[in-house]
Amino acid sequence: MDGRQRVALIRIAIISAAWALGEALAWQMAVAGLGLVVPALLAAAAFVATRDASSLRGDDSTYWRGRPIDRDRWRH
């Protein structure tokens, strides 16, 4: 398992834990209408928080099968 796969597994574990925490909070608050909203919001927040920092630097690299792709080559 390479580094990118390990990071992806850790990221999905964090997002899943955020969803589970949201489920527990919604159950504890006993609010029927927020049973799906709270976990979804926490999972979305975890998704954004664990985003790759290279996208914030302006690094616009796209990878396919581990190789960088020149995106300008395919623009019409």
Secondary structure by P-SEA (a helix, b strand, c coil): ccaaaaaaaaaaaaaaaaaaaaaaaaaaaccccaaaaaaaaaaaaaaaaacccccccccccccccccccccccccc
